[in-house]
Every structure is written in C-alpha cells, then in structure tokens.
C-alpha cells in the first residue's frame, strides 16, 4: 500500500537542473534524469520519457501503457512485470535489462537494443520489432509477434514441483503425444523412450538430446536442430524433418519409413540399420553419412559404408620337434 501511495506523491525528476517534472500519467518528463531511481508500481500511462536516463532504474510492475520512451536509456533497468503495451520505444537502449514478464504487446519497438536482456515470459504479441537487436538476449517462454513461443535459452530442467507421476515438462514443453512446443529448448534433454507422437516441435533445439527408442511418429520437426542427438532405434515414421539439422546424429536402427527429409542436413550421420523405406530425401545433404545395412527409399540395401572385418591371420601351430630315437645298441654277449 505504501508503494501505491507513492503514485499520488510528488516525485520530482530534475532535468538539466532547471525545472522538474512530476511523475504521473500523461506528464512531460522529456530527457528526465532518473538513473537508479526506485519508481516501481506506479501508474505512468501516457507519460513522455523520450530521451530519459533510466539506467538501472526500478520500474517493475508499473503501468507505462502508451508511454513515449523513444531513445530512452534503460540499460540494466528492472522492468519485470511492467505494462508497456502500445508504448513507443524507438531506438531505446534496454541492454542488460530485466524484462521478465514485461508486456510489450502492440508496442512500437523499432531499433530497440535488447542485447543481453532477460526476456523470460515477455509478451511481444503484435509488437513492431523492425531493426531490433537481440544479441545474447535470453528467450524463455517469450511470446513473439507471430504468436510463436521462443524458448531458445531456457535451461533444460524439469518443471519445479512436478510430481513423479506428472507428465514430464521441460522449459514449458510437456513431453506427451501431440504436444505443441514450437521453438522448444531441449538441448541435451534426456527423452529416452519418450512418447512425442504427433508433437509440434517446429524449430526445436534438440542438439545432443537422448531420444533413444523415442516415439516421434508423425511429429513435426521442421528446421529442428538434432545435431549429435541419439536417435538410436527411434520411431521417426512419417516425421517431418524438412530442413532439419541432423549433423552427426546417431540413427542406428531408426525407423524413418515415409519420413520427409527434404533439405535435411545429415553430415556424418550414422544410418546403420536404419529403415528409410519410402522416405523423401530430395535435396538432403548426406555427405559423410554412414550407410550399412541401411534400407533406402527405393528398398535397396545400402552397405557402402560397412567396415569389412579383415579375416584373422591363420595361426601357425608349431609342430613339436621330434627327435629321432636311436635304438640302443644290443649288448654283446660276454665270452666265458
């Protein structure tokens, strides 16, 4: 309550040491100097803060709907839970800012610098992100303007508090049939024997994941990253792997019957004992792939990469030397 009362208090921001502005809705605080200030949980809708210095300021849970923050400096600022819907922030600097749960829906964000910012649970629905910079930014359950959830940087951990009997959830992606996990972050995830039949895993990051004997039948893995993933004996029947990255993936004994591998990159992938019957491998890159007892789309068995075992060298059995046994000379009879 005390913090809410601050909204009605007179908070002054000195601008060029010549005049002050009152932080309240629809006021003009152009180029205000508010570096490091604690101004959280305030109603500042429609306020003009263009060119303001808000470096490391705490604006968490404030209402900044329709505010003007063009060219504002918000480096390292805390905007977690802040409502910036319909705000304009052209060329603002949000480097290293805490934007957890920030609402940017329908905001104008042209040229904004989000480098190293934490965008976990941020909402960009309908936002204009032309020329925005996201170098080293953290995306986790981030709702993008297209409606797609971006989980590119989530740590691969089981959801807190999930009971052993609950469906496994990794970074918001429920590991279950027909699950929708667009752009999911599942790097090095242990998904051995997981049932993801029919799952929507478009652009998922499954690099080095363990998918041993996993069921991915009819799943959508378009543009997914499966580099070095273990897909040994996995069910990939009728899976969509268009333009997927399968470099050095282990597909030994995998079922790829009628799979769509159009444009997939499979450099040095291990396809030993894999079944590619009826699969579409048009434009797939298979340089260095290992084929051994591999059933190709035309039902031909490909053994071009089998390592032929050299026959064991014959073992020479040494014949024991047999010495000629001479009969002992007969003793001459003694003369009497």
Residue pairs with C-beta under 8 A, 6 or more apart in sequence:
3 40
3 41
4 41
6 39
6 41
6 42
7 24
7 41
7 42
7 43
10 22
11 22
11 23
11 39
12 20
12 21
12 22
13 20
13 21
13 23
13 29
13 32
13 33
13 34
13 37
13 52
14 20
14 32
14 33
15 21
15 29
15 30
15 31
15 32
15 33
16 31
21 27
21 28
21 29
21 32
23 29
23 39
23 42
23 44
23 47
24 43
24 44
24 47
25 43
25 44
25 45
25 46
25 47
26 45
26 46
26 47
27 47
27 48
28 48
29 47
29 48
29 49
29 52
30 48
30 49
30 50
30 51
30 52
31 50
31 51
31 52
31 53
32 49
32 52
32 53
33 52
33 53
34 52
34 53
34 54
34 57
35 53
35 54
35 55
35 56
35 57
36 55
36 56
36 57
37 54
37 57
37 58
38 57
38 58
39 57
39 58
39 59
39 62
40 58
40 59
40 60
40 61
40 62
40 78
41 60
41 61
41 62
42 59
42 62
42 63
43 62
43 63
44 62
44 63
44 64
44 67
45 63
45 64
45 65
45 66
45 67
46 65
46 66
46 67
47 64
47 67
47 68
48 67
48 68
49 67
49 68
49 69
49 72
50 68
50 69
50 70
50 71
50 72
51 70
51 71
51 72
52 69
52 72
52 73
53 72
53 73
54 72
54 73
54 74
54 77
55 73
55 74
55 75
55 76
55 77
56 75
56 76
56 77
56 78
57 74
57 77
57 78
58 77
58 78
59 77
59 78
59 79
59 82
60 78
60 79
60 80
60 81
60 82
60 98
61 80
61 81
61 82
62 82
62 83
63 82
63 83
64 82
64 83
64 84
64 87
65 83
65 84
65 85
65 86
65 87
66 85
66 86
66 87
67 84
67 87
67 88
68 87
68 88
69 84
69 87
69 88
69 89
69 92
70 88
70 89
70 90
70 91
70 92
71 90
71 91
71 92
72 89
72 92
72 93
73 92
73 93
74 92
74 93
74 94
74 97
75 93
75 94
75 95
75 96
75 97
76 95
76 96
76 97
77 94
77 97
77 98
78 97
78 98
79 94
79 97
79 98
79 99
79 102
80 98
80 99
80 100
80 101
80 102
81 100
81 101
81 102
82 102
82 103
83 103
84 102
84 103
84 104
84 107
85 103
85 104
85 105
85 106
85 107
86 105
86 106
86 107
87 104
87 107
87 108
88 107
88 108
89 107
89 108
89 109
89 112
90 108
90 109
90 110
90 111
90 112
91 110
91 111
91 112
91 113
92 109
92 112
92 113
93 112
93 113
94 112
94 113
94 114
94 117
95 113
95 114
95 115
95 116
95 117
96 115
96 116
96 117
97 114
97 117
97 118
98 117
98 118
99 114
99 117
99 118
99 119
99 120
99 122
100 118
100 119
100 120
100 121
100 122
101 120
101 121
101 122
102 119
102 122
102 123
103 122
103 123
104 122
104 123
104 124
104 127
105 123
105 124
105 125
105 126
105 127
106 125
106 126
106 127
107 124
107 127
107 128
108 127
108 128
109 124
109 127
109 128
109 129
109 132
110 128
110 129
110 130
110 131
110 132
111 130
111 131
111 132
112 129
112 132
112 133
113 132
113 133
114 132
114 133
114 134
114 137
115 133
115 134
115 135
115 136
115 137
116 135
116 136
116 137
117 134
117 137
117 138
118 137
118 138
119 134
119 137
119 138
119 139
119 140
119 142
119 150
120 138
120 139
120 140
120 141
120 142
120 154
121 140
121 141
121 142
122 142
122 143
123 142
123 143
124 142
124 143
124 144
124 145
125 143
125 145
125 147
126 145
127 145
128 145
129 145
137 153
138 153
139 150
139 151
139 152
139 153
139 154
140 150
140 151
140 152
140 153
140 154
140 171
140 172
140 185
141 149
141 151
141 154
141 171
141 172
142 149
142 150
142 151
143 149
143 150
144 150
148 182
148 183
149 172
149 182
149 183
150 183
151 171
151 172
151 173
151 181
151 183
151 184
151 185
152 183
152 185
152 205
153 185
154 171
154 172
154 185
155 171
155 185
156 170
156 171
156 185
156 186
156 187
156 188
156 189
157 170
157 171
158 168
158 169
158 170
159 169
159 170
159 172
162 168
162 169
167 174
167 175
167 176
168 174
168 175
168 194
169 175
170 184
170 186
170 189
171 184
171 185
171 186
172 181
172 184
173 179
173 181
173 184
173 186
173 204
174 181
175 191
175 194
175 195
175 196
176 195
176 196
176 199
177 195
177 196
177 197
177 198
177 199
177 215
178 197
178 198
178 199
178 200
179 196
179 199
179 200
180 199
180 200
181 199
181 200
181 201
181 204
182 200
182 201
182 202
182 203
182 204
183 202
183 203
183 204
183 205
184 201
184 204
184 205
185 204
185 205
186 204
186 205
186 206
186 209
187 205
187 206
187 207
187 208
187 209
188 207
188 208
188 209
188 210
189 206
189 209
189 210
190 209
190 210
191 209
191 210
191 211
191 214
192 210
192 211
192 212
192 213
192 214
193 212
193 213
193 214
193 215
194 211
194 214
194 215
195 214
195 215
196 214
196 215
196 216
196 219
197 215
197 216
197 217
197 218
197 219
197 235
198 217
198 218
198 219
199 216
199 219
199 220
200 219
200 220
201 219
201 220
201 221
201 224
202 220
202 221
202 222
202 223
202 224
203 222
203 223
203 224
203 225
204 221
204 224
204 225
205 224
205 225
206 221
206 224
206 225
206 226
206 229
207 225
207 226
207 227
207 228
207 229
208 227
208 228
208 229
208 230
209 226
209 229
209 230
210 229
210 230
211 229
211 230
211 231
211 234
212 230
212 231
212 232
212 233
212 234
213 232
213 233
213 234
213 235
214 231
214 234
214 235
215 234
215 235
216 234
216 235
216 236
216 239
217 235
217 236
217 237
217 238
217 239
218 237
218 238
218 239
219 236
219 239
219 240
220 239
220 240
221 239
221 240
221 241
221 244
222 240
222 241
222 242
222 243
222 244
223 242
223 243
223 244
224 241
224 244
224 245
225 244
225 245
226 241
226 244
226 245
226 246
226 249
227 245
227 246
227 247
227 248
227 249
228 247
228 248
228 249
228 250
229 246
229 249
229 250
230 249
230 250
231 249
231 250
231 251
231 254
232 250
232 251
232 252
232 253
232 254
233 252
233 253
233 254
233 255
234 251
234 254
234 255
235 254
235 255
236 251
236 254
236 255
236 256
236 259
237 255
237 256
237 257
237 258
237 259
238 257
238 258
238 259
238 260
239 256
239 259
239 260
240 259
240 260
241 259
241 260
241 261
241 264
242 260
242 261
242 262
242 263
242 264
243 262
243 263
243 264
243 265
244 261
244 264
244 265
245 264
245 265
246 264
246 265
246 266
246 269
247 265
247 266
247 267
247 268
247 269
248 267
248 268
248 269
248 270
249 266
249 269
249 270
250 269
250 270
251 269
251 270
251 271
251 274
252 270
252 271
252 272
252 273
252 274
253 272
253 273
253 274
254 271
254 274
254 275
255 274
255 275
256 274
256 275
256 276
256 279
257 275
257 276
257 277
257 278
257 279
258 277
258 278
258 279
259 276
259 279
259 280
260 279
260 280
261 279
261 280
261 281
261 284
262 280
262 281
262 282
262 283
262 284
263 282
263 283
263 284
264 281
264 284
264 285
265 284
265 285
266 284
266 285
266 286
266 289
267 285
267 286
267 287
267 288
267 289
268 287
268 288
268 289
268 290
269 286
269 289
269 290
270 289
270 290
271 289
271 290
271 291
271 292
271 294
272 290
272 291
272 292
272 293
272 294
272 305
273 292
273 293
273 294
274 294
274 295
275 295
276 294
276 295
276 296
276 297
277 295
277 297
277 299
278 297
279 297
280 297
281 297
289 305
290 305
291 302
291 303
291 304
291 305
291 306
292 302
292 303
292 304
292 305
292 306
292 307
293 301
293 303
293 306
294 301
294 302
294 303
295 301
295 302
296 302
